[in-house]
Amino acid sequence: MIHEYTVETLYHFTCGKCRGWWSYATIPTVIYDADLHLTSNIDIFCPHCGANERAKIKKGFKGV
């Protein structure tokens, strides 16, 4: 028997308009890719208020 696993990246967002928060999980296309930044030219949709805006990494976050 052998165990199998998958890898996912979990992003946590806070809306700049309503301050609601949510998470988004994605499966990386390459496992050795350690760049965790989102593409800067896409809008992120807030599921709480509908704001559709760009996202940036939180000031002071040391995880990257």
C-alpha atoms as an extended CHARMM CRD file, in Angstrom:
* protein
*
        64  EXT
         1         1  MET       CA              0.0000000000        0.0000000000        0.0000000000  PROA      1               0.0000000000
         2         2  ILE       CA              1.1180000000        3.5700000000       -0.6530000000  PROA      2               0.0000000000
         3         3  HSD       CA             -0.4540000000        6.8410000000        0.4540000000  PROA      3               0.0000000000
         4         4  GLU       CA             -1.3540000000        9.4490000000       -2.1440000000  PROA      4               0.0000000000
         5         5  TYR       CA             -1.6390000000       13.2020000000       -1.6550000000  PROA      5               0.0000000000
         6         6  THR       CA             -2.4430000000       16.4100000000       -3.4430000000  PROA      6               0.0000000000
         7         7  VAL       CA             -1.2750000000       19.9940000000       -2.8920000000  PROA      7               0.0000000000
         8         8  GLU       CA             -3.3810000000       23.1360000000       -2.7550000000  PROA      8               0.0000000000
         9         9  THR       CA             -2.7370000000       26.7770000000       -2.0110000000  PROA      9               0.0000000000
        10        10  LEU       CA             -5.2520000000       28.5510000000        0.2090000000  PROA      10              0.0000000000
        11        11  TYR       CA             -5.6450000000       32.3290000000       -0.1620000000  PROA      11              0.0000000000
        12        12  HSD       CA             -7.5170000000       34.4300000000        2.4240000000  PROA      12              0.0000000000
        13        13  PHE       CA             -9.1100000000       37.7000000000        1.2800000000  PROA      13              0.0000000000
        14        14  THR       CA            -10.5780000000       40.7120000000        3.0770000000  PROA      14              0.0000000000
        15        15  CYS       CA            -12.8200000000       42.9490000000        0.9560000000  PROA      15              0.0000000000
        16        16  GLY       CA            -11.6180000000       46.5280000000        0.6690000000  PROA      16              0.0000000000
        17        17  LYS       CA            -15.2300000000       47.7360000000        0.5010000000  PROA      17              0.0000000000
        18        18  CYS       CA            -17.3290000000       45.7420000000        3.0090000000  PROA      18              0.0000000000
        19        19  ARG       CA            -14.4460000000       44.1900000000        5.0340000000  PROA      19              0.0000000000
        20        20  GLY       CA            -16.0180000000       40.7270000000        4.6770000000  PROA      20              0.0000000000
        21        21  TRP       CA            -13.5540000000       37.8550000000        4.4090000000  PROA      21              0.0000000000
        22        22  TRP       CA            -13.4030000000       34.5820000000        2.4770000000  PROA      22              0.0000000000
        23        23  SER       CA            -10.9190000000       31.9740000000        1.3200000000  PROA      23              0.0000000000
        24        24  TYR       CA            -10.0580000000       30.5990000000       -2.1130000000  PROA      24              0.0000000000
        25        25  ALA       CA             -8.2380000000       27.3190000000       -2.7010000000  PROA      25              0.0000000000
        26        26  THR       CA             -6.3530000000       26.5250000000       -5.8850000000  PROA      26              0.0000000000
        27        27  ILE       CA             -4.1560000000       23.6760000000       -7.0670000000  PROA      27              0.0000000000
        28        28  PRO       CA             -0.7230000000       24.8810000000       -8.2470000000  PROA      28              0.0000000000
        29        29  THR       CA              0.2300000000       23.9450000000      -11.7960000000  PROA      29              0.0000000000
        30        30  VAL       CA              3.7900000000       23.1330000000      -10.7380000000  PROA      30              0.0000000000
        31        31  ILE       CA              4.5400000000       21.7910000000       -7.2640000000  PROA      31              0.0000000000
        32        32  TYR       CA              8.0480000000       23.2590000000       -7.0700000000  PROA      32              0.0000000000
        33        33  ASP       CA              6.6820000000       26.7430000000       -7.8920000000  PROA      33              0.0000000000
        34        34  ALA       CA              7.0150000000       28.6760000000       -4.6190000000  PROA      34              0.0000000000
        35        35  ASP       CA              5.7200000000       32.0000000000       -6.0060000000  PROA      35              0.0000000000
        36        36  LEU       CA              2.5040000000       32.4850000000       -4.0470000000  PROA      36              0.0000000000
        37        37  HSD       CA              1.5640000000       35.9020000000       -5.4460000000  PROA      37              0.0000000000
        38        38  LEU       CA             -1.6330000000       36.1490000000       -7.4420000000  PROA      38              0.0000000000
        39        39  THR       CA             -1.5590000000       37.4670000000      -10.9790000000  PROA      39              0.0000000000
        40        40  SER       CA             -1.7860000000       41.2490000000      -10.6010000000  PROA      40              0.0000000000
        41        41  ASN       CA             -3.9510000000       41.8730000000      -13.6640000000  PROA      41              0.0000000000
        42        42  ILE       CA             -7.0780000000       39.9750000000      -12.5620000000  PROA      42              0.0000000000
        43        43  ASP       CA            -10.0200000000       41.1920000000      -10.5140000000  PROA      43              0.0000000000
        44        44  ILE       CA            -11.1810000000       39.2750000000       -7.4360000000  PROA      44              0.0000000000
        45        45  PHE       CA            -14.9360000000       39.1030000000       -6.7840000000  PROA      45              0.0000000000
        46        46  CYS       CA            -16.1960000000       39.6140000000       -3.2040000000  PROA      46              0.0000000000
        47        47  PRO       CA            -18.9280000000       37.0500000000       -2.5030000000  PROA      47              0.0000000000
        48        48  HSD       CA            -20.4250000000       39.3120000000        0.1990000000  PROA      48              0.0000000000
        49        49  CYS       CA            -20.9780000000       42.6630000000       -1.5250000000  PROA      49              0.0000000000
        50        50  GLY       CA            -20.0600000000       41.9870000000       -5.1600000000  PROA      50              0.0000000000
        51        51  ALA       CA            -17.0680000000       44.3500000000       -5.3450000000  PROA      51              0.0000000000
        52        52  ASN       CA            -14.8230000000       43.2710000000       -8.2150000000  PROA      52              0.0000000000
        53        53  GLU       CA            -11.3430000000       44.6590000000       -7.5900000000  PROA      53              0.0000000000
        54        54  ARG       CA             -7.6280000000       43.8910000000       -7.7680000000  PROA      54              0.0000000000
        55        55  ALA       CA             -5.9910000000       42.3030000000       -4.7410000000  PROA      55              0.0000000000
        56        56  LYS       CA             -2.6350000000       42.9120000000       -3.0890000000  PROA      56              0.0000000000
        57        57  ILE       CA             -0.8530000000       41.0430000000       -0.3460000000  PROA      57              0.0000000000
        58        58  LYS       CA             -1.5730000000       42.4190000000        3.1320000000  PROA      58              0.0000000000
        59        59  LYS       CA              0.9310000000       44.8850000000        4.5470000000  PROA      59              0.0000000000
        60        60  GLY       CA              3.1880000000       43.1720000000        7.0700000000  PROA      60              0.0000000000
        61        61  PHE       CA              2.4030000000       39.6020000000        5.9220000000  PROA      61              0.0000000000
        62        62  LYS       CA              5.5740000000       37.5420000000        6.3120000000  PROA      62              0.0000000000
        63        63  GLY       CA              4.4010000000       34.2510000000        4.8060000000  PROA      63              0.0000000000
        64        64  VAL       CA              5.9010000000       34.9140000000        1.3850000000  PROA      64              0.0000000000
